[in-house]
Amino acid sequence: MNKLAISLIMFYKKYISHYLGEGKCKFTPTCSSYAIMSYKKYNFFKATFLTVWRILRCNPFSKGGYDPLK
């Protein structure tokens, strides 16, 4: 499952993110890079939780900044 998730994220980064305003991410690393790192480090369910939580924190009221995977 993790390999499938990583493949989908890589597809998004390569083909879709260019049309959605790539380079405007508030966080470092970007949400997609953060997701890939989490899928490489944790099991599918924990990585999905961390990824969704990160995306939910990316909102107009968030300051963003450096937010590494722990």
All heavy atoms as TSV, in Angstrom:
chain	resi	resn	atom	element	x	y	z
A	1	MET	N	N	0.827	-1.200	0.000
A	1	MET	CA	C	0.000	0.000	0.000
A	1	MET	C	C	0.869	1.260	0.000
A	1	MET	O	O	0.507	2.235	-0.629
A	1	MET	CB	C	-0.923	0.006	1.221
A	1	MET	CG	C	-1.994	-1.057	1.225
A	1	MET	SD	S	-3.258	-0.793	-0.021
A	1	MET	CE	C	-4.109	0.582	0.662
A	2	ASN	N	N	1.979	1.221	0.735
A	2	ASN	CA	C	2.842	2.395	0.797
A	2	ASN	C	C	3.433	2.724	-0.571
A	2	ASN	O	O	3.516	3.888	-0.950
A	2	ASN	CB	C	3.958	2.192	1.820
A	2	ASN	CG	C	3.470	2.333	3.236
A	2	ASN	OD1	O	2.277	2.437	3.486
A	2	ASN	ND2	N	4.387	2.330	4.172
A	3	LYS	N	N	3.834	1.692	-1.306
A	3	LYS	CA	C	4.412	1.924	-2.634
A	3	LYS	C	C	3.386	2.538	-3.581
A	3	LYS	O	O	3.717	3.413	-4.382
A	3	LYS	CB	C	4.958	0.625	-3.215
A	3	LYS	CG	C	6.206	0.158	-2.526
A	3	LYS	CD	C	6.739	-1.095	-3.155
A	3	LYS	CE	C	7.989	-1.552	-2.415
A	3	LYS	NZ	N	8.581	-2.739	-3.020
A	4	LEU	N	N	2.140	2.104	-3.467
A	4	LEU	CA	C	1.076	2.673	-4.288
A	4	LEU	C	C	0.860	4.144	-3.932
A	4	LEU	O	O	0.740	4.998	-4.815
A	4	LEU	CB	C	-0.226	1.886	-4.114
A	4	LEU	CG	C	-1.441	2.445	-4.840
A	4	LEU	CD1	C	-1.216	2.435	-6.344
A	4	LEU	CD2	C	-2.680	1.655	-4.462
A	5	ALA	N	N	0.818	4.447	-2.648
A	5	ALA	CA	C	0.633	5.829	-2.205
A	5	ALA	C	C	1.776	6.715	-2.689
A	5	ALA	O	O	1.552	7.825	-3.186
A	5	ALA	CB	C	0.514	5.878	-0.688
A	6	ILE	N	N	3.003	6.229	-2.583
A	6	ILE	CA	C	4.160	6.993	-3.045
A	6	ILE	C	C	4.085	7.209	-4.554
A	6	ILE	O	O	4.365	8.309	-5.045
A	6	ILE	CB	C	5.476	6.305	-2.637
A	6	ILE	CG1	C	5.659	6.386	-1.114
A	6	ILE	CG2	C	6.663	6.922	-3.354
A	6	ILE	CD1	C	6.797	5.548	-0.574
A	7	SER	N	N	3.671	6.193	-5.283
A	7	SER	CA	C	3.532	6.321	-6.735
A	7	SER	C	C	2.494	7.376	-7.104
A	7	SER	O	O	2.710	8.174	-8.023
A	7	SER	CB	C	3.133	4.991	-7.361
A	7	SER	OG	O	4.128	4.039	-7.159
A	8	LEU	N	N	1.385	7.396	-6.390
A	8	LEU	CA	C	0.348	8.392	-6.662
A	8	LEU	C	C	0.842	9.806	-6.346
A	8	LEU	O	O	0.552	10.756	-7.092
A	8	LEU	CB	C	-0.907	8.079	-5.850
A	8	LEU	CG	C	-1.677	6.835	-6.276
A	8	LEU	CD1	C	-2.789	6.529	-5.281
A	8	LEU	CD2	C	-2.238	7.011	-7.674
A	9	ILE	N	N	1.581	9.959	-5.278
A	9	ILE	CA	C	2.113	11.271	-4.918
A	9	ILE	C	C	3.142	11.730	-5.952
A	9	ILE	O	O	3.162	12.897	-6.347
A	9	ILE	CB	C	2.713	11.248	-3.500
A	9	ILE	CG1	C	1.614	10.994	-2.476
A	9	ILE	CG2	C	3.428	12.561	-3.187
A	9	ILE	CD1	C	2.127	10.623	-1.100
A	10	MET	N	N	3.983	10.816	-6.394
A	10	MET	CA	C	4.972	11.157	-7.420
A	10	MET	C	C	4.287	11.561	-8.727
A	10	MET	O	O	4.717	12.502	-9.399
A	10	MET	CB	C	5.925	9.982	-7.660
A	10	MET	CG	C	6.813	9.662	-6.480
A	10	MET	SD	S	7.887	11.007	-5.981
A	10	MET	CE	C	8.998	11.041	-7.363
A	11	PHE	N	N	3.211	10.876	-9.081
A	11	PHE	CA	C	2.427	11.245	-10.264
A	11	PHE	C	C	1.869	12.653	-10.095
A	11	PHE	O	O	1.949	13.480	-11.009
A	11	PHE	CB	C	1.286	10.236	-10.477
A	11	PHE	CG	C	0.397	10.587	-11.629
A	11	PHE	CD1	C	0.754	10.224	-12.916
A	11	PHE	CD2	C	-0.788	11.265	-11.425
A	11	PHE	CE1	C	-0.067	10.545	-13.994
A	11	PHE	CE2	C	-1.607	11.599	-12.486
A	11	PHE	CZ	C	-1.249	11.232	-13.775
A	12	TYR	N	N	1.338	12.942	-8.923
A	12	TYR	CA	C	0.806	14.276	-8.623
A	12	TYR	C	C	1.905	15.334	-8.768
A	12	TYR	O	O	1.702	16.375	-9.397
A	12	TYR	CB	C	0.217	14.298	-7.214
A	12	TYR	CG	C	0.005	15.695	-6.686
A	12	TYR	CD1	C	-1.096	16.439	-7.085
A	12	TYR	CD2	C	0.927	16.279	-5.824
A	12	TYR	CE1	C	-1.276	17.729	-6.618
A	12	TYR	CE2	C	0.748	17.565	-5.360
A	12	TYR	CZ	C	-0.361	18.287	-5.760
A	12	TYR	OH	O	-0.529	19.565	-5.307
A	13	LYS	N	N	3.070	15.067	-8.176
A	13	LYS	CA	C	4.164	16.036	-8.228
A	13	LYS	C	C	4.635	16.283	-9.661
A	13	LYS	O	O	4.953	17.411	-10.028
A	13	LYS	CB	C	5.354	15.556	-7.391
A	13	LYS	CG	C	5.152	15.710	-5.910
A	13	LYS	CD	C	6.343	15.236	-5.140
A	13	LYS	CE	C	7.439	16.271	-5.211
A	13	LYS	NZ	N	8.547	16.010	-4.277
A	14	LYS	N	N	4.668	15.236	-10.472
A	14	LYS	CA	C	5.211	15.352	-11.817
A	14	LYS	C	C	4.231	15.960	-12.818
A	14	LYS	O	O	4.617	16.753	-13.669
A	14	LYS	CB	C	5.662	13.974	-12.312
A	14	LYS	CG	C	6.412	14.022	-13.613
A	14	LYS	CD	C	7.018	12.693	-13.943
A	14	LYS	CE	C	7.829	12.798	-15.231
A	14	LYS	NZ	N	8.463	11.531	-15.558
A	15	TYR	N	N	2.945	15.597	-12.704
A	15	TYR	CA	C	2.003	15.978	-13.745
A	15	TYR	C	C	0.925	16.971	-13.327
A	15	TYR	O	O	0.389	17.679	-14.168
A	15	TYR	CB	C	1.302	14.728	-14.310
A	15	TYR	CG	C	2.259	13.797	-14.985
A	15	TYR	CD1	C	2.596	12.582	-14.405
A	15	TYR	CD2	C	2.844	14.117	-16.201
A	15	TYR	CE1	C	3.486	11.721	-15.026
A	15	TYR	CE2	C	3.736	13.262	-16.829
A	15	TYR	CZ	C	4.042	12.068	-16.233
A	15	TYR	OH	O	4.925	11.217	-16.848
A	16	ILE	N	N	0.569	17.039	-12.072
A	16	ILE	CA	C	-0.585	17.836	-11.656
A	16	ILE	C	C	-0.195	19.102	-10.907
A	16	ILE	O	O	-0.793	20.156	-11.114
A	16	ILE	CB	C	-1.549	16.980	-10.812
A	16	ILE	CG1	C	-2.052	15.815	-11.658
A	16	ILE	CG2	C	-2.707	17.814	-10.291
A	16	ILE	CD1	C	-2.865	14.803	-10.909
A	17	SER	N	N	0.796	19.026	-10.045
A	17	SER	CA	C	1.116	20.164	-9.181
A	17	SER	C	C	1.513	21.416	-9.962
A	17	SER	O	O	1.330	22.526	-9.474
A	17	SER	CB	C	2.218	19.789	-8.200
A	17	SER	OG	O	3.432	19.563	-8.866
A	18	HIS	N	N	2.017	21.263	-11.166
A	18	HIS	CA	C	2.408	22.416	-11.982
A	18	HIS	C	C	1.204	23.307	-12.302
A	18	HIS	O	O	1.352	24.514	-12.438
A	18	HIS	CB	C	3.053	21.965	-13.292
A	18	HIS	CG	C	4.241	21.079	-13.076
A	18	HIS	ND1	N	5.421	21.546	-12.562
A	18	HIS	CD2	C	4.407	19.753	-13.279
A	18	HIS	CE1	C	6.281	20.557	-12.485
A	18	HIS	NE2	N	5.694	19.449	-12.908
A	19	TYR	N	N	0.045	22.706	-12.415
A	19	TYR	CA	C	-1.162	23.459	-12.748
A	19	TYR	C	C	-1.842	24.063	-11.526
A	19	TYR	O	O	-2.711	24.910	-11.662
A	19	TYR	CB	C	-2.157	22.560	-13.488
A	19	TYR	CG	C	-1.583	21.996	-14.760
A	19	TYR	CD1	C	-1.257	20.652	-14.857
A	19	TYR	CD2	C	-1.331	22.815	-15.847
A	19	TYR	CE1	C	-0.715	20.133	-16.017
A	19	TYR	CE2	C	-0.788	22.305	-17.024
A	19	TYR	CZ	C	-0.483	20.956	-17.092
A	19	TYR	OH	O	0.059	20.455	-18.243
A	20	LEU	N	N	-1.466	23.633	-10.345
A	20	LEU	CA	C	-2.114	24.098	-9.126
A	20	LEU	C	C	-1.294	25.125	-8.357
A	20	LEU	O	O	-1.641	25.471	-7.229
A	20	LEU	CB	C	-2.432	22.902	-8.207
A	20	LEU	CG	C	-3.361	21.852	-8.795
A	20	LEU	CD1	C	-3.527	20.698	-7.824
A	20	LEU	CD2	C	-4.709	22.451	-9.144
A	21	GLY	N	N	-0.238	25.605	-8.937
A	21	GLY	CA	C	0.552	26.634	-8.278
A	21	GLY	C	C	1.704	26.089	-7.467
A	21	GLY	O	O	1.845	26.398	-6.295
A	22	GLU	N	N	2.517	25.278	-8.079
A	22	GLU	CA	C	3.673	24.707	-7.410
A	22	GLU	C	C	4.583	25.826	-6.920
A	22	GLU	O	O	4.741	26.851	-7.555
A	22	GLU	CB	C	4.437	23.806	-8.377
A	22	GLU	CG	C	5.642	23.160	-7.761
A	22	GLU	CD	C	6.400	22.315	-8.766
A	22	GLU	OE1	O	6.415	22.654	-9.951
A	22	GLU	OE2	O	6.967	21.304	-8.341
A	23	GLY	N	N	5.189	25.636	-5.776
A	23	GLY	CA	C	6.099	26.621	-5.225
A	23	GLY	C	C	5.444	27.587	-4.265
A	23	GLY	O	O	6.070	28.529	-3.803
A	24	LYS	N	N	4.184	27.381	-3.961
A	24	LYS	CA	C	3.475	28.265	-3.049
A	24	LYS	C	C	3.199	27.595	-1.714
A	24	LYS	O	O	2.327	28.021	-0.981
A	24	LYS	CB	C	2.163	28.714	-3.681
A	24	LYS	CG	C	2.359	29.536	-4.930
A	24	LYS	CD	C	1.048	29.985	-5.499
A	24	LYS	CE	C	1.269	30.765	-6.768
A	24	LYS	NZ	N	0.023	31.213	-7.365
A	25	CYS	N	N	3.919	26.554	-1.406
A	25	CYS	CA	C	3.697	25.823	-0.166
A	25	CYS	C	C	4.219	26.635	1.012
A	25	CYS	O	O	5.289	27.231	0.954
A	25	CYS	CB	C	4.397	24.468	-0.221
A	25	CYS	SG	S	3.954	23.394	1.147
A	26	LYS	N	N	3.464	26.650	2.099
A	26	LYS	CA	C	3.848	27.383	3.303
A	26	LYS	C	C	4.869	26.638	4.139
A	26	LYS	O	O	5.540	27.232	4.955
A	26	LYS	CB	C	2.619	27.615	4.175
A	26	LYS	CG	C	1.600	28.505	3.582
A	26	LYS	CD	C	0.450	28.642	4.547
A	26	LYS	CE	C	-0.535	29.656	4.044
A	26	LYS	NZ	N	-1.506	29.995	5.049
A	27	PHE	N	N	4.922	25.345	3.963
A	27	PHE	CA	C	5.765	24.511	4.810
A	27	PHE	C	C	7.021	24.058	4.080
A	27	PHE	O	O	7.052	23.946	2.871
A	27	PHE	CB	C	4.995	23.271	5.268
A	27	PHE	CG	C	3.926	23.551	6.262
A	27	PHE	CD1	C	2.598	23.554	5.883
A	27	PHE	CD2	C	4.234	23.802	7.584
A	27	PHE	CE1	C	1.605	23.806	6.795
A	27	PHE	CE2	C	3.254	24.050	8.506
A	27	PHE	CZ	C	1.923	24.061	8.123
A	28	THR	N	N	8.041	23.793	4.865
A	28	THR	CA	C	9.265	23.160	4.377
A	28	THR	C	C	9.477	21.925	5.218
A	28	THR	O	O	9.536	22.049	6.433
A	28	THR	CB	C	10.474	24.102	4.523
A	28	THR	OG1	O	10.187	25.299	3.827
A	28	THR	CG2	C	11.719	23.470	3.976
A	29	PRO	N	N	9.561	20.760	4.670
A	29	PRO	CA	C	9.405	20.375	3.272
A	29	PRO	C	C	7.952	20.513	2.817
A	29	PRO	O	O	7.041	20.602	3.643
A	29	PRO	CB	C	9.849	18.918	3.258
A	29	PRO	CG	C	9.607	18.423	4.622
A	29	PRO	CD	C	9.818	19.596	5.526
A	30	THR	N	N	7.752	20.492	1.514
A	30	THR	CA	C	6.401	20.613	0.972
A	30	THR	C	C	5.537	19.454	1.456
A	30	THR	O	O	6.047	18.420	1.893
A	30	THR	CB	C	6.417	20.616	-0.568
A	30	THR	OG1	O	6.923	19.365	-1.020
A	30	THR	CG2	C	7.244	21.758	-1.117
A	31	CYS	N	N	4.243	19.620	1.350
A	31	CYS	CA	C	3.321	18.579	1.833
A	31	CYS	C	C	3.516	17.254	1.091
A	31	CYS	O	O	3.461	16.187	1.695
A	31	CYS	CB	C	1.878	19.055	1.701
A	31	CYS	SG	S	1.479	20.424	2.806
A	32	SER	N	N	3.771	17.323	-0.204
A	32	SER	CA	C	3.963	16.074	-0.951
A	32	SER	C	C	5.274	15.394	-0.556
A	32	SER	O	O	5.328	14.169	-0.430
A	32	SER	CB	C	3.904	16.324	-2.456
A	32	SER	OG	O	4.827	17.308	-2.832
A	33	SER	N	N	6.321	16.161	-0.330
A	33	SER	CA	C	7.590	15.575	0.121
A	33	SER	C	C	7.441	14.993	1.526
A	33	SER	O	O	7.976	13.934	1.828
A	33	SER	CB	C	8.692	16.628	0.112
A	33	SER	OG	O	8.925	17.072	-1.184
A	34	TYR	N	N	6.704	15.698	2.368
A	34	TYR	CA	C	6.428	15.230	3.720
A	34	TYR	C	C	5.671	13.900	3.673
A	34	TYR	O	O	5.976	12.968	4.410
A	34	TYR	CB	C	5.597	16.297	4.449
A	34	TYR	CG	C	5.269	16.003	5.884
A	34	TYR	CD1	C	6.105	16.429	6.902
A	34	TYR	CD2	C	4.088	15.345	6.234
A	34	TYR	CE1	C	5.790	16.194	8.230
A	34	TYR	CE2	C	3.771	15.100	7.551
A	34	TYR	CZ	C	4.624	15.539	8.541
A	34	TYR	OH	O	4.306	15.300	9.858
A	35	ALA	N	N	4.696	13.815	2.776
A	35	ALA	CA	C	3.909	12.588	2.640
A	35	ALA	C	C	4.782	11.422	2.183
A	35	ALA	O	O	4.683	10.315	2.726
A	35	ALA	CB	C	2.765	12.812	1.661
A	36	ILE	N	N	5.637	11.661	1.212
A	36	ILE	CA	C	6.521	10.597	0.728
A	36	ILE	C	C	7.435	10.113	1.851
A	36	ILE	O	O	7.614	8.906	2.045
A	36	ILE	CB	C	7.330	11.071	-0.493
A	36	ILE	CG1	C	6.397	11.226	-1.693
A	36	ILE	CG2	C	8.456	10.093	-0.822
A	36	ILE	CD1	C	7.034	11.890	-2.888
A	37	MET	N	N	7.998	11.048	2.603
A	37	MET	CA	C	8.862	10.660	3.725
A	37	MET	C	C	8.094	9.848	4.762
A	37	MET	O	O	8.615	8.873	5.304
A	37	MET	CB	C	9.471	11.898	4.387
A	37	MET	CG	C	10.535	12.561	3.563
A	37	MET	SD	S	11.393	13.886	4.420
A	37	MET	CE	C	10.102	15.123	4.549
A	38	SER	N	N	6.846	10.246	5.039
A	38	SER	CA	C	6.064	9.521	6.046
A	38	SER	C	C	5.718	8.112	5.575
A	38	SER	O	O	5.744	7.167	6.362
A	38	SER	CB	C	4.805	10.292	6.425
A	38	SER	OG	O	3.907	10.377	5.358
A	39	TYR	N	N	5.415	7.946	4.283
A	39	TYR	CA	C	5.122	6.606	3.761
A	39	TYR	C	C	6.366	5.724	3.741
A	39	TYR	O	O	6.258	4.507	3.842
A	39	TYR	CB	C	4.491	6.672	2.371
A	39	TYR	CG	C	3.024	7.012	2.426
A	39	TYR	CD1	C	2.570	8.255	2.021
A	39	TYR	CD2	C	2.094	6.097	2.898
A	39	TYR	CE1	C	1.225	8.580	2.082
A	39	TYR	CE2	C	0.751	6.404	2.971
A	39	TYR	CZ	C	0.323	7.653	2.561
A	39	TYR	OH	O	-1.005	7.957	2.632
A	40	LYS	N	N	7.533	6.317	3.620
A	40	LYS	CA	C	8.764	5.532	3.663
A	40	LYS	C	C	9.137	5.129	5.084
A	40	LYS	O	O	9.770	4.102	5.299
A	40	LYS	CB	C	9.915	6.320	3.035
A	40	LYS	CG	C	9.818	6.413	1.537
A	40	LYS	CD	C	10.987	7.150	0.950
A	40	LYS	CE	C	10.896	7.191	-0.568
A	40	LYS	NZ	N	12.031	7.931	-1.153
A	41	LYS	N	N	8.726	5.936	6.065
A	41	LYS	CA	C	9.133	5.692	7.444
A	41	LYS	C	C	8.105	4.894	8.253
A	41	LYS	O	O	8.480	4.079	9.090
A	41	LYS	CB	C	9.396	7.028	8.136
A	41	LYS	CG	C	9.944	6.891	9.530
A	41	LYS	CD	C	10.359	8.230	10.090
A	41	LYS	CE	C	10.953	8.044	11.478
A	41	LYS	NZ	N	11.402	9.314	12.038
A	42	TYR	N	N	6.822	5.133	8.031
A	42	TYR	CA	C	5.772	4.540	8.858
A	42	TYR	C	C	4.876	3.611	8.053
A	42	TYR	O	O	4.920	3.590	6.825
A	42	TYR	CB	C	4.909	5.642	9.481
A	42	TYR	CG	C	5.671	6.565	10.389
A	42	TYR	CD1	C	5.879	7.890	10.049
A	42	TYR	CD2	C	6.195	6.120	11.595
A	42	TYR	CE1	C	6.574	8.745	10.887
A	42	TYR	CE2	C	6.894	6.959	12.445
A	42	TYR	CZ	C	7.077	8.271	12.075
A	42	TYR	OH	O	7.769	9.106	12.907
A	43	ASN	N	N	4.013	2.892	8.762
A	43	ASN	CA	C	3.054	2.029	8.077
A	43	ASN	C	C	1.994	2.893	7.387
A	43	ASN	O	O	1.897	4.097	7.613
A	43	ASN	CB	C	2.423	1.019	9.047
A	43	ASN	CG	C	1.544	1.659	10.089
A	43	ASN	OD1	O	0.658	2.449	9.784
A	43	ASN	ND2	N	1.784	1.322	11.343
A	44	PHE	N	N	1.192	2.275	6.554
A	44	PHE	CA	C	0.232	2.989	5.720
A	44	PHE	C	C	-0.720	3.858	6.527
A	44	PHE	O	O	-0.973	5.014	6.180
A	44	PHE	CB	C	-0.558	1.993	4.854
A	44	PHE	CG	C	-1.603	2.636	4.004
A	44	PHE	CD1	C	-1.240	3.271	2.825
A	44	PHE	CD2	C	-2.931	2.628	4.379
A	44	PHE	CE1	C	-2.193	3.887	2.027
A	44	PHE	CE2	C	-3.890	3.235	3.595
A	44	PHE	CZ	C	-3.527	3.866	2.417
A	45	PHE	N	N	-1.263	3.328	7.611
A	45	PHE	CA	C	-2.280	4.053	8.363
A	45	PHE	C	C	-1.701	5.260	9.099
A	45	PHE	O	O	-2.286	6.344	9.077
A	45	PHE	CB	C	-2.991	3.106	9.329
A	45	PHE	CG	C	-3.706	2.006	8.602
A	45	PHE	CD1	C	-3.207	0.720	8.612
A	45	PHE	CD2	C	-4.852	2.263	7.869
A	45	PHE	CE1	C	-3.844	-0.295	7.919
A	45	PHE	CE2	C	-5.503	1.268	7.168
A	45	PHE	CZ	C	-4.999	-0.025	7.195
A	46	LYS	N	N	-0.553	5.100	9.720
A	46	LYS	CA	C	0.069	6.221	10.414
A	46	LYS	C	C	0.518	7.277	9.412
A	46	LYS	O	O	0.348	8.476	9.637
A	46	LYS	CB	C	1.246	5.761	11.262
A	46	LYS	CG	C	1.854	6.895	12.047
A	46	LYS	CD	C	2.858	6.429	13.061
A	46	LYS	CE	C	3.369	7.639	13.842
A	46	LYS	NZ	N	4.225	7.255	14.943
A	47	ALA	N	N	1.091	6.855	8.294
A	47	ALA	CA	C	1.541	7.796	7.271
A	47	ALA	C	C	0.362	8.571	6.682
A	47	ALA	O	O	0.462	9.781	6.453
A	47	ALA	CB	C	2.298	7.064	6.179
A	48	THR	N	N	-0.748	7.882	6.461
A	48	THR	CA	C	-1.940	8.554	5.946
A	48	THR	C	C	-2.455	9.568	6.955
A	48	THR	O	O	-2.810	10.695	6.589
A	48	THR	CB	C	-3.033	7.528	5.603
A	48	THR	OG1	O	-2.516	6.621	4.620
A	48	THR	CG2	C	-4.280	8.206	5.070
A	49	PHE	N	N	-2.489	9.202	8.226
A	49	PHE	CA	C	-2.919	10.130	9.271
A	49	PHE	C	C	-2.019	11.367	9.292
A	49	PHE	O	O	-2.506	12.502	9.324
A	49	PHE	CB	C	-2.908	9.443	10.640
A	49	PHE	CG	C	-3.163	10.394	11.772
A	49	PHE	CD1	C	-4.443	10.832	12.044
A	49	PHE	CD2	C	-2.112	10.865	12.538
A	49	PHE	CE1	C	-4.680	11.728	13.074
A	49	PHE	CE2	C	-2.331	11.758	13.571
A	49	PHE	CZ	C	-3.622	12.196	13.842
A	50	LEU	N	N	-0.701	11.164	9.265
A	50	LEU	CA	C	0.234	12.287	9.298
A	50	LEU	C	C	0.074	13.183	8.065
A	50	LEU	O	O	0.130	14.412	8.165
A	50	LEU	CB	C	1.671	11.777	9.384
A	50	LEU	CG	C	2.067	11.121	10.704
A	50	LEU	CD1	C	3.445	10.478	10.570
A	50	LEU	CD2	C	2.058	12.133	11.826
A	51	THR	N	N	-0.130	12.580	6.918
A	51	THR	CA	C	-0.298	13.335	5.687
A	51	THR	C	C	-1.572	14.165	5.708
A	51	THR	O	O	-1.561	15.353	5.375
A	51	THR	CB	C	-0.298	12.383	4.475
A	51	THR	OG1	O	0.940	11.672	4.453
A	51	THR	CG2	C	-0.487	13.131	3.182
A	52	VAL	N	N	-2.658	13.554	6.118
A	52	VAL	CA	C	-3.931	14.279	6.190
A	52	VAL	C	C	-3.844	15.403	7.221
A	52	VAL	O	O	-4.309	16.523	6.978
A	52	VAL	CB	C	-5.096	13.313	6.502
A	52	VAL	CG1	C	-6.374	14.068	6.837
A	52	VAL	CG2	C	-5.323	12.369	5.332
A	53	TRP	N	N	-3.223	15.138	8.358
A	53	TRP	CA	C	-3.073	16.157	9.393
A	53	TRP	C	C	-2.248	17.338	8.865
A	53	TRP	O	O	-2.564	18.493	9.124
A	53	TRP	CB	C	-2.445	15.560	10.643
A	53	TRP	CG	C	-2.267	16.533	11.749
A	53	TRP	CD1	C	-1.096	16.970	12.273
A	53	TRP	CD2	C	-3.294	17.208	12.469
A	53	TRP	NE1	N	-1.333	17.872	13.267
A	53	TRP	CE2	C	-2.673	18.044	13.412
A	53	TRP	CE3	C	-4.689	17.190	12.399
A	53	TRP	CZ2	C	-3.399	18.855	14.282
A	53	TRP	CZ3	C	-5.398	18.001	13.261
A	53	TRP	CH2	C	-4.765	18.814	14.190
A	54	ARG	N	N	-1.208	17.051	8.118
A	54	ARG	CA	C	-0.372	18.116	7.549
A	54	ARG	C	C	-1.167	18.950	6.555
A	54	ARG	O	O	-1.096	20.174	6.552
A	54	ARG	CB	C	0.845	17.495	6.870
A	54	ARG	CG	C	1.689	18.432	6.061
A	54	ARG	CD	C	2.448	19.408	6.955
A	54	ARG	NE	N	3.337	20.236	6.196
A	54	ARG	CZ	C	4.610	19.960	5.952
A	54	ARG	NH1	N	5.164	18.886	6.432
A	54	ARG	NH2	N	5.326	20.786	5.245
A	55	ILE	N	N	-1.945	18.308	5.704
A	55	ILE	CA	C	-2.746	19.030	4.716
A	55	ILE	C	C	-3.806	19.881	5.402
A	55	ILE	O	O	-4.068	21.011	4.982
A	55	ILE	CB	C	-3.363	18.047	3.696
A	55	ILE	CG1	C	-2.248	17.450	2.839
A	55	ILE	CG2	C	-4.407	18.731	2.826
A	55	ILE	CD1	C	-2.672	16.286	1.980
A	56	LEU	N	N	-4.398	19.382	6.473
A	56	LEU	CA	C	-5.389	20.169	7.207
A	56	LEU	C	C	-4.769	21.396	7.863
A	56	LEU	O	O	-5.433	22.422	8.025
A	56	LEU	CB	C	-6.075	19.299	8.264
A	56	LEU	CG	C	-7.024	18.242	7.733
A	56	LEU	CD1	C	-7.535	17.371	8.872
A	56	LEU	CD2	C	-8.192	18.886	6.990
A	57	ARG	N	N	-3.501	21.300	8.245
A	57	ARG	CA	C	-2.828	22.445	8.856
A	57	ARG	C	C	-2.432	23.498	7.834
A	57	ARG	O	O	-2.097	24.623	8.201
A	57	ARG	CB	C	-1.593	21.991	9.628
A	57	ARG	CG	C	-1.956	21.243	10.892
A	57	ARG	CD	C	-0.732	20.884	11.686
A	57	ARG	NE	N	0.028	19.879	10.952
A	57	ARG	CZ	C	1.341	19.767	10.986
A	57	ARG	NH1	N	2.058	20.582	11.703
A	57	ARG	NH2	N	1.947	18.829	10.297
A	58	CYS	N	N	-2.457	23.161	6.578
A	58	CYS	CA	C	-2.106	24.102	5.515
A	58	CYS	C	C	-3.363	24.878	5.135
A	58	CYS	O	O	-4.112	24.499	4.254
A	58	CYS	CB	C	-1.545	23.345	4.310
A	58	CYS	SG	S	-0.870	24.438	3.064
A	59	ASN	N	N	-3.603	25.955	5.839
A	59	ASN	CA	C	-4.785	26.771	5.618
A	59	ASN	C	C	-4.397	28.244	5.680
A	59	ASN	O	O	-3.270	28.576	6.054
A	59	ASN	CB	C	-5.866	26.420	6.643
A	59	ASN	CG	C	-5.411	26.659	8.058
A	59	ASN	OD1	O	-5.115	27.784	8.446
A	59	ASN	ND2	N	-5.331	25.590	8.853
A	60	PRO	N	N	-5.285	29.138	5.331
A	60	PRO	CA	C	-4.937	30.566	5.312
A	60	PRO	C	C	-4.527	31.133	6.673
A	60	PRO	O	O	-3.873	32.162	6.736
A	60	PRO	CB	C	-6.220	31.239	4.834
A	60	PRO	CG	C	-6.979	30.189	4.127
A	60	PRO	CD	C	-6.613	28.899	4.789
A	61	PHE	N	N	-4.899	30.491	7.762
A	61	PHE	CA	C	-4.585	31.004	9.096
A	61	PHE	C	C	-3.284	30.432	9.656
A	61	PHE	O	O	-2.858	30.811	10.730
A	61	PHE	CB	C	-5.741	30.709	10.055
A	61	PHE	CG	C	-7.052	31.246	9.548
A	61	PHE	CD1	C	-8.031	30.397	9.077
A	61	PHE	CD2	C	-7.284	32.610	9.526
A	61	PHE	CE1	C	-9.232	30.888	8.601
A	61	PHE	CE2	C	-8.478	33.117	9.045
A	61	PHE	CZ	C	-9.455	32.258	8.590
A	62	SER	N	N	-2.668	29.531	8.929
A	62	SER	CA	C	-1.420	28.909	9.372
A	62	SER	C	C	-0.226	29.750	8.940
A	62	SER	O	O	-0.199	30.309	7.858
A	62	SER	CB	C	-1.304	27.512	8.752
A	62	SER	OG	O	-0.048	26.969	9.018
A	63	LYS	N	N	0.776	29.832	9.831
A	63	LYS	CA	C	1.986	30.590	9.495
A	63	LYS	C	C	2.933	29.762	8.638
A	63	LYS	O	O	3.777	30.315	7.949
A	63	LYS	CB	C	2.700	31.012	10.777
A	63	LYS	CG	C	1.932	32.039	11.553
A	63	LYS	CD	C	2.693	32.450	12.784
A	63	LYS	CE	C	1.886	33.462	13.579
A	63	LYS	NZ	N	2.578	33.872	14.789
A	64	GLY	N	N	2.827	28.444	8.718
A	64	GLY	CA	C	3.715	27.587	7.942
A	64	GLY	C	C	5.085	27.516	8.602
A	64	GLY	O	O	5.222	27.586	9.802
A	65	GLY	N	N	6.111	27.393	7.779
A	65	GLY	CA	C	7.481	27.324	8.285
A	65	GLY	C	C	8.070	25.939	8.179
A	65	GLY	O	O	7.567	25.071	7.468
A	66	TYR	N	N	9.157	25.735	8.926
A	66	TYR	CA	C	9.851	24.447	8.895
A	66	TYR	C	C	9.104	23.455	9.769
A	66	TYR	O	O	8.882	23.686	10.947
A	66	TYR	CB	C	11.275	24.638	9.395
A	66	TYR	CG	C	12.106	23.375	9.355
A	66	TYR	CD1	C	12.413	22.762	8.150
A	66	TYR	CD2	C	12.591	22.803	10.520
A	66	TYR	CE1	C	13.169	21.617	8.097
A	66	TYR	CE2	C	13.357	21.660	10.478
A	66	TYR	CZ	C	13.642	21.069	9.277
A	66	TYR	OH	O	14.388	19.932	9.225
A	67	ASP	N	N	8.699	22.345	9.170
A	67	ASP	CA	C	7.918	21.321	9.866
A	67	ASP	C	C	8.403	19.944	9.415
A	67	ASP	O	O	7.817	19.334	8.525
A	67	ASP	CB	C	6.428	21.490	9.565
A	67	ASP	CG	C	5.566	20.498	10.313
A	67	ASP	OD1	O	5.963	20.063	11.409
A	67	ASP	OD2	O	4.490	20.155	9.800
A	68	PRO	N	N	9.490	19.458	10.013
A	68	PRO	CA	C	10.047	18.170	9.576
A	68	PRO	C	C	9.222	16.990	10.086
A	68	PRO	O	O	8.454	17.117	11.048
A	68	PRO	CB	C	11.432	18.163	10.202
A	68	PRO	CG	C	11.259	18.945	11.461
A	68	PRO	CD	C	10.274	20.036	11.107
A	69	LEU	N	N	9.385	15.867	9.441
A	69	LEU	CA	C	8.779	14.622	9.899
A	69	LEU	C	C	9.499	14.154	11.135
A	69	LEU	O	O	10.719	14.153	11.187
A	69	LEU	CB	C	8.870	13.560	8.795
A	69	LEU	CG	C	8.235	12.209	9.095
A	69	LEU	CD1	C	6.721	12.370	9.198
A	69	LEU	CD2	C	8.585	11.230	8.010
A	70	LYS	N	N	8.765	13.774	12.154
A	70	LYS	CA	C	9.387	13.345	13.412
A	70	LYS	C	C	9.393	11.856	13.524
A	70	LYS	O	O	8.697	11.123	13.003
A	70	LYS	CB	C	8.653	13.955	14.577
A	70	LYS	CG	C	8.814	15.451	14.556
A	70	LYS	CD	C	7.990	16.116	15.615
A	70	LYS	CE	C	8.260	17.584	15.570
A	70	LYS	NZ	N	7.211	18.406	15.306
